[in-house]
């Protein structure tokens, strides 16, 4: 079982930046993919970015060039650097770890609000 705790969300003006963090604990050795997802009010949860254990990154087209996903293995922490934020980026952001068996672990989320 993997426990995930997100932090770093908040209120920021359009064009601003935030860095989200996701601290992991527990049995993470079988994790093969880590990622960030978001859910805006009234919408389904959607993929933002993923990072494989091998270092391959993947971004949704709406954030490509503005967001950067990275990880620090020693600190067991996943990051999401968000630049040039837009009001449409407003959502609850969730950290996800997926194991080799396909099981998912989720954090409780952190709110990001971008004002226009």
NORFEN-V669115 format. One record per residue. N is the residue number from 1. RES is the residue in three letters. PHI is phi in whole degrees, -180 to 180 (* if undefined). Layout:
((N	RES	PHI) (N	RES	PHI))
This chain:
((1	UNK	*) (2	UNK	-114) (3	UNK	-106) (4	UNK	-128) (5	UNK	-131) (6	UNK	-90) (7	UNK	-155) (8	UNK	105) (9	UNK	-72) (10	UNK	164) (11	UNK	-104) (12	UNK	-143) (13	UNK	-79) (14	UNK	-54) (15	UNK	93) (16	UNK	-82) (17	UNK	-132) (18	UNK	-144) (19	UNK	-124) (20	UNK	-92) (21	UNK	-126) (22	UNK	-137) (23	UNK	-90) (24	UNK	-109) (25	UNK	-147) (26	UNK	96) (27	UNK	-87) (28	UNK	-105) (29	UNK	-65) (30	UNK	-92) (31	UNK	-69) (32	UNK	-114) (33	UNK	-141) (34	UNK	-121) (35	UNK	-160) (36	UNK	-119) (37	UNK	-126) (38	UNK	-144) (39	UNK	-139) (40	UNK	-90) (41	UNK	-56) (42	UNK	78) (43	UNK	-122) (44	UNK	-78) (45	UNK	-66) (46	UNK	-131) (47	UNK	-71) (48	UNK	-106) (49	UNK	-161) (50	UNK	-132) (51	UNK	-136) (52	UNK	-84) (53	UNK	-62) (54	UNK	-82) (55	UNK	101) (56	UNK	-77) (57	UNK	-110) (58	UNK	-145) (59	UNK	-129) (60	UNK	-68) (61	UNK	-61) (62	UNK	-72) (63	UNK	-118) (64	UNK	-60) (65	UNK	90) (66	UNK	-114) (67	UNK	-108) (68	UNK	-135) (69	UNK	-99) (70	UNK	-154) (71	UNK	-140) (72	UNK	-122) (73	UNK	-63) (74	UNK	-63) (75	UNK	-92) (76	UNK	54) (77	UNK	-131) (78	UNK	-108) (79	UNK	-123) (80	UNK	-138) (81	UNK	-86) (82	UNK	-118) (83	UNK	-116) (84	UNK	51) (85	UNK	-64) (86	UNK	-122) (87	UNK	-55) (88	UNK	-73) (89	UNK	-83) (90	UNK	-61) (91	UNK	-180) (92	UNK	-90) (93	UNK	-102) (94	UNK	-118) (95	UNK	-93) (96	UNK	-135) (97	UNK	-122) (98	UNK	-115) (99	UNK	-90) (100	UNK	-61) (101	UNK	-80) (102	UNK	97) (103	UNK	-79) (104	UNK	-109) (105	UNK	-118) (106	UNK	-127) (107	UNK	-86) (108	UNK	-86) (109	UNK	98) (110	UNK	-137) (111	UNK	-80) (112	UNK	-119) (113	UNK	-125) (114	UNK	-114) (115	UNK	-92) (116	UNK	-88))
